[in-house]
Amino acid sequence: MLQITFIRENQEKVITALAKRNIDARATVTEVVQLDENRRATQVELDNILSESNKLSKDIGDLMKNGEKSKAAILKEKTVLLKEKSKDLAIKADAFANELLLKLYTLPNLPADIVPEGKTPEDNLNIFQEGDIPVLHEGAQPHWELIKKYDIVDFELGTKLTAPGFPVYKGKGAKLQRALISYFLDKNTDAGYREYQVPHMVNEASAYGTGQLPDKEGQMYHDATDNLYLIPTAEVPVTNIFRDVILNENELPILATAYTPCFRREAGSWGANVRGLNRLHQFDKVEIVRIEHPDHSYQALEGMVAHVKNILQELKLPYRILRLCGGDMGFTSALTYDFEVYSTAQERWLEISSVSNFETFQANRLKLRFKDKEGKNQLAHTLNGSSLALPRVLAGILENYQTPDGIEIPEVLRKYTGFDKID
């Protein structure tokens, strides 16, 4: 959430920055500033009345000590009126504060200066590409055919048990999933990330804290009885570990990683581009999260990008990195890099990771602060990234490593799988 002080003092800057997201925010910014002025003016009036009431209470006490009960009674009547007025003003101030908060929730994060202009994914900037695209044998197949051929993922069984978009992994398919999870977690912990096992459901405060609510309310599975949400990513519970926390500056940076299943109601329209593992309602993902000093967060972002690059290099999958344009960036992000792996059988790029810096946007919602060297509380910066999401990595392995005799297992995974081929 953007800080109201910053908006108030930089109205044109905010409007210009959000225009890069193709949002005309002038009316909202004007309304936010006016609500804040109303809230502050009401609070000043309330504070003055409370101060006057406190003074009268002291005066009443002095009069009573001096035996001037009639004068004290007059002042008591005045305090009753002031209390009634203070109640009304408190209600009014709360109403302005709540209306302001709801309006602030509608404003996305400001894009960083290096975010390119653009409206659609076609406007994203390709900044790096590595890996040779393999030449497949004649008759090579997309992964949705391969998983049937080798009986390693069953979509029909998932539909029987739950609904479309909930696959069942079987045999070597299940072992390969487990191998990828273990490999990703080992890579992350070896790089200094502390592993967490977190709940797969979160409360409303957690969903607001990282920006899933109210922006993505329709995309989350919701248990109305207990008002809990199935997580769309481990980012939500892991980052909320630090909600309402004041850290010491010497505790930064904090590096965390977690494996969780992820649940997303809105899997999108169906068709060739979302067949098989390309888009699911439930999938597995290993996440990395960082809590950083504001002076170091962009250096940390580059480190996270290098970390994901190293994983894809070890998997020997052709990939590219995109800097997302303003129109394609997530609501909470200031800067996002997307990793895409090339699907040789589908002849298209598949997104397999997003690595983002949220600057203070999430921290402001979370009240996640650190005490600096001068003893002042400052908002931290939060970052997160997929390291990695499994379905499209698995699709890339199945398609790019297929041979006429079966599917080879990337060498780096063989100590985890216990086998070197699916046949």
C-alpha positions in Angstrom: 0.0 0.0 0.0 1.3 3.4 -0.9 2.1 5.7 2.0 -0.4 8.6 2.4 2.4 11.0 3.3 4.2 10.2 0.1 1.0 10.6 -2.0 0.1 13.9 -0.4 3.6 15.4 -1.0 4.1 13.9 -4.5 0.7 13.9 -6.2 1.8 14.5 -9.7 4.7 12.0 -9.4 2.2 9.3 -8.3 -0.2 10.1 -11.1 2.6 10.0 -13.7 4.1 6.8 -12.3 0.7 5.0 -12.4 0.2 6.2 -15.9 3.0 3.8 -16.8 0.6 1.1 -15.6 -2.0 2.6 -18.0 -4.0 3.8 -15.0 -5.5 7.3 -14.9 -5.2 7.9 -11.1 -5.8 11.6 -10.9 -9.4 11.4 -9.6 -8.4 8.7 -7.0 -5.3 10.6 -5.9 -7.4 13.8 -5.5 -10.0 11.9 -3.5 -7.3 10.2 -1.3 -5.7 13.6 -0.5 -9.1 15.2 0.4 -10.0 12.2 2.6 -6.7 12.6 4.4 -7.3 16.3 4.9 -10.7 15.6 6.3 -9.4 12.9 8.6 -6.6 15.1 9.8 -8.8 18.2 10.3 -11.3 16.1 12.3 -8.5 14.6 14.4 -7.2 18.0 15.2 -10.6 19.2 16.3 -11.0 16.0 18.4 -7.6 16.4 20.0 -8.5 20.1 20.9 -11.7 19.0 22.5 -10.1 16.2 24.4 -7.4 18.7 25.6 -10.1 21.1 26.7 -12.0 18.4 28.4 -8.8 17.3 30.3 -8.2 20.9 31.4 -11.8 21.2 32.6 -11.4 18.0 34.6 -8.4 19.5 36.3 -10.2 22.7 37.0 -13.2 20.8 38.4 -10.9 19.0 40.8 -9.4 22.3 42.0 -12.8 23.8 42.5 -14.0 20.9 44.5 -10.9 21.1 46.7 -11.7 24.7 47.3 -15.4 23.9 48.1 -16.7 25.8 45.0 -19.2 23.1 44.1 -21.6 25.3 42.1 -18.8 26.4 39.8 -17.6 22.9 39.5 -21.2 21.8 38.5 -21.2 24.3 35.7 -18.0 23.0 34.3 -19.2 19.4 34.7 -22.2 20.2 32.4 -19.7 21.6 29.9 -17.6 18.4 30.0 -20.7 16.3 29.3 -21.3 18.4 26.1 -17.7 18.0 25.2 -17.8 14.3 25.7 -20.8 14.0 23.4 -19.1 16.1 20.7 -15.8 14.1 21.1 -17.8 10.9 20.5 -19.3 12.2 17.3 -15.9 13.5 16.1 -14.2 10.1 16.9 -16.8 8.3 14.9 -16.4 10.8 12.1 -12.5 10.5 12.2 -12.8 6.7 12.1 -15.1 6.9 9.1 -12.7 9.1 7.2 -9.8 6.8 8.2 -11.7 3.6 7.0 -12.8 5.3 3.8 -9.2 6.5 3.2 -7.8 3.0 3.8 -10.3 1.4 1.4 -9.3 3.9 -1.3 -5.6 3.4 -0.7 -6.2 -0.4 -1.2 -7.3 0.4 -4.8 -4.0 2.0 -5.8 -1.3 -0.4 -7.1 2.4 0.0 -6.4 4.4 2.6 -8.3 6.6 1.1 -11.1 10.4 1.5 -10.7 12.0 3.9 -13.1 13.5 1.1 -15.3 10.1 -0.5 -15.8 9.4 -0.2 -19.6 6.3 1.4 -21.0 3.7 -1.0 -22.4 0.2 -2.5 -22.0 0.5 -6.2 -22.8 3.0 -9.1 -22.5 4.2 -8.3 -26.0 5.6 -5.1 -24.6 7.8 -6.8 -22.1 11.6 -6.4 -22.5 13.7 -9.5 -23.2 16.9 -8.8 -21.3 18.6 -12.2 -21.3 18.4 -15.6 -23.1 20.5 -18.7 -22.6 20.5 -22.3 -23.6 20.3 -24.1 -26.9 16.9 -25.1 -28.0 17.2 -28.9 -28.7 16.2 -30.4 -32.0 13.7 -33.1 -31.2 13.3 -36.4 -33.0 10.6 -36.9 -35.6 7.3 -37.6 -33.9 8.2 -35.7 -30.7 5.1 -34.9 -28.6 3.8 -32.1 -26.3 3.9 -33.0 -22.6 0.1 -33.7 -22.4 0.6 -36.6 -24.8 3.8 -37.8 -23.1 2.2 -38.0 -19.6 -0.5 -40.3 -21.1 2.1 -42.4 -22.9 4.1 -43.0 -19.8 1.2 -42.9 -17.3 2.8 -40.4 -15.0 0.1 -37.7 -14.6 -3.6 -38.4 -14.7 -6.0 -35.5 -15.4 -9.1 -37.6 -15.7 -8.5 -39.1 -12.2 -8.0 -35.6 -10.8 -11.3 -34.6 -12.3 -13.0 -37.6 -10.8 -11.6 -36.8 -7.4 -12.0 -33.0 -7.4 -12.4 -31.1 -10.7 -10.5 -30.2 -13.9 -7.2 -28.5 -13.1 -6.4 -30.8 -10.1 -4.0 -33.5 -11.6 -2.8 -36.7 -9.9 0.9 -37.5 -10.3 1.7 -41.2 -10.4 4.8 -43.5 -10.3 7.8 -41.8 -11.8 5.8 -38.6 -12.3 5.2 -38.4 -8.5 8.9 -39.2 -7.8 10.1 -36.5 -10.3 7.8 -34.0 -8.6 9.3 -34.9 -5.2 12.8 -34.7 -6.7 12.2 -31.2 -8.1 10.9 -30.0 -4.7 13.9 -31.4 -2.8 16.4 -30.1 -5.4 14.9 -26.6 -5.3 14.8 -26.5 -1.5 18.4 -27.7 -1.3 19.5 -25.1 -3.7 17.8 -22.4 -1.7 19.0 -23.5 1.7 22.5 -23.8 0.4 22.2 -20.2 -0.8 21.4 -19.1 2.8 17.6 -19.2 2.7 16.0 -20.6 5.9 13.4 -23.2 5.3 9.9 -22.9 6.7 6.9 -25.2 6.6 3.8 -22.9 6.7 0.0 -23.3 6.8 -1.7 -23.7 3.4 -4.6 -21.5 4.6 -4.3 -17.9 5.8 -6.6 -15.5 7.5 -7.9 -12.3 6.0 -5.3 -10.1 7.6 -2.5 -12.1 6.0 -4.2 -11.9 2.6 -4.5 -8.1 2.9 -0.9 -7.9 4.2 0.7 -9.2 1.0 -1.8 -7.6 -1.4 -3.9 -10.6 -2.4 -7.0 -8.8 -1.0 -8.8 -7.0 -2.2 -7.0 -7.2 -5.6 -7.3 -11.0 -6.2 -10.3 -11.9 -4.1 -12.0 -13.7 -7.0 -8.9 -15.9 -7.7 -8.6 -17.3 -4.2 -10.5 -20.3 -2.7 -12.3 -19.1 0.4 -13.7 -21.0 3.3 -16.6 -18.7 4.4 -17.3 -20.6 7.6 -13.9 -19.8 9.2 -13.1 -16.9 6.8 -9.8 -18.5 5.7 -8.2 -18.5 2.3 -6.2 -21.3 0.5 -2.9 -19.8 -0.4 -2.1 -18.9 -4.0 1.7 -19.0 -3.2 3.9 -19.5 -0.1 4.8 -15.8 -0.4 1.6 -15.0 1.6 2.2 -17.0 4.8 6.0 -16.6 4.7 6.0 -12.8 4.4 3.2 -12.6 7.0 5.5 -14.2 9.5 7.0 -10.7 9.9 3.6 -8.8 10.0 3.5 -6.3 12.9 7.2 -6.9 13.6 9.9 -4.3 14.3 13.3 -5.8 13.5 16.7 -4.5 14.4 18.7 -3.2 11.5 21.4 -5.9 12.2 18.8 -8.6 11.6 18.5 -7.7 8.0 18.5 -9.3 5.5 16.1 -12.1 6.3 16.0 -14.9 3.7 13.3 -17.5 3.8 12.2 -20.4 1.5 9.2 -22.8 1.6 7.5 -25.5 -0.4 3.7 -25.4 -0.6 0.9 -26.5 -2.9 -0.7 -23.4 -4.4 -4.4 -22.9 -5.2 -5.9 -20.5 -7.7 -9.5 -20.5 -8.7 -9.1 -18.5 -11.9 -7.1 -20.8 -14.1 -8.1 -18.9 -17.3 -9.8 -19.9 -20.5 -9.1 -23.4 -21.9 -7.5 -24.1 -25.2 -4.2 -25.2 -26.7 -2.1 -22.7 -24.8 -3.4 -23.9 -21.4 -3.5 -27.6 -22.0 -2.0 -30.2 -19.7 0.3 -28.7 -17.1 0.4 -25.2 -18.6 -2.3 -23.9 -16.2 -3.8 -25.5 -13.1 -6.0 -24.8 -10.1 -3.6 -26.7 -7.8 0.2 -26.9 -8.3 3.4 -27.2 -6.3 5.9 -24.3 -5.9 9.0 -23.5 -4.0 9.2 -19.9 -3.0 12.0 -17.5 -1.9 11.3 -14.4 0.2 13.6 -11.7 1.4 13.2 -8.9 3.9 15.8 -6.2 3.0 17.1 -2.8 4.0 15.8 -0.3 1.5 19.4 0.6 0.5 20.1 -3.0 -0.5 16.9 -4.3 -2.0 17.7 -3.9 -5.7 21.1 -5.5 -5.2 19.2 -8.4 -3.5 16.8 -8.6 -6.5 19.7 -9.1 -8.8 21.0 -11.8 -6.5 17.7 -13.6 -6.7 17.7 -13.4 -10.5 21.2 -14.9 -10.6 20.0 -17.6 -8.2 17.1 -18.7 -10.4 19.4 -18.5 -13.5 21.8 -21.0 -11.8 19.0 -23.5 -11.2 17.9 -23.3 -14.9 21.5 -23.7 -16.0 21.9 -26.8 -13.9 18.6 -28.2 -15.3 20.0 -27.4 -18.8 16.7 -25.9 -19.9 16.7 -23.1 -22.5 15.3 -20.0 -20.8 14.9 -16.2 -21.1 14.4 -13.3 -18.7 11.9 -10.6 -19.3 11.6 -7.2 -17.5 7.8 -6.7 -17.3 6.3 -3.6 -18.7 4.0 -1.4 -16.6 0.8 -2.9 -18.0 1.8 -6.5 -17.3 3.2 -6.1 -13.8 1.5 -7.4 -10.7 -0.5 -5.1 -8.5 2.0 -5.1 -5.6 5.3 -5.0 -7.6 7.6 -2.2 -8.3 9.8 -4.3 -10.6 9.4 -7.8 -11.8 11.5 -10.2 -13.9 9.8 -13.1 -15.4 11.7 -16.3 -16.3 10.3 -18.3 -19.2 11.5 -21.8 -20.3 11.2 -22.8 -23.9 8.8 -25.7 -24.7 10.3 -27.3 -27.8 7.3 -29.5 -28.5 4.8 -26.6 -28.1 7.2 -24.2 -29.8 6.5 -21.5 -27.3 7.8 -19.9 -24.1 6.3 -20.8 -20.7 6.5 -18.6 -17.7 8.1 -20.6 -14.8 9.2 -17.9 -12.3 8.5 -14.2 -11.3 11.1 -12.4 -9.2 9.9 -9.1 -7.8 10.8 -6.2 -5.5 7.8 -4.7 -3.7 9.8 -2.0 -2.0 7.7 -0.7 0.9 4.3 -1.6 -0.6 3.7 -4.8 1.3 5.7 -3.7 4.4 3.3 -0.7 4.8 0.3 -3.0 4.8 2.2 -5.5 7.1 3.5 -2.8 9.4 6.9 -4.5 8.9 9.6 -2.2 10.1 13.1 -2.1 11.4 14.9 0.2 13.8 17.7 2.1 12.1 21.0 3.3 13.7 19.3 6.5 15.0 16.6 4.4 16.7 13.9 5.5 14.2 11.4 2.9 12.8 11.6 2.5 9.0 9.6 0.4 6.6 11.6 -2.6 5.2 11.6 -3.7 1.6 10.1 -7.1 0.7 11.0 -9.3 -2.3 9.9 -12.7 -3.4 10.4 -15.1 -6.3 9.4 -18.6 -7.6 12.3 -21.0 -7.2 10.6 -22.6 -8.9 7.0 -23.4 -9.9 6.8 -27.1 -10.8 4.2 -27.7 -13.5 5.9 -25.8 -16.4 9.3 -26.9 -15.3 8.1 -30.4 -15.5 6.5 -29.7 -18.9 9.8 -28.3 -20.1 11.7 -31.4 -18.9 9.3 -33.8 -20.4 9.3 -32.1 -23.8 12.9 -31.0 -24.1 14.4 -34.2 -22.7 12.2 -36.7 -24.7 13.9 -39.3 -26.9 12.4 -42.1 -29.0 13.2 -44.4 -26.1 11.8 -42.4 -23.2 12.4 -39.2 -21.3 15.9 -38.6 -19.9 16.1 -37.1 -16.4 18.4 -34.0 -16.0 21.6 -35.2 -14.5 21.3 -32.8 -11.5 18.0 -34.5 -10.5 19.1 -38.2 -10.7 20.4 -38.4 -7.1 16.9 -37.3 -6.1 14.9 -39.5 -8.4 16.9 -42.7 -8.2 16.4 -43.3 -11.9 17.7 -41.6 -15.1 14.9 -42.3 -17.5 11.1 -42.5 -17.7 10.2 -45.2 -20.2 
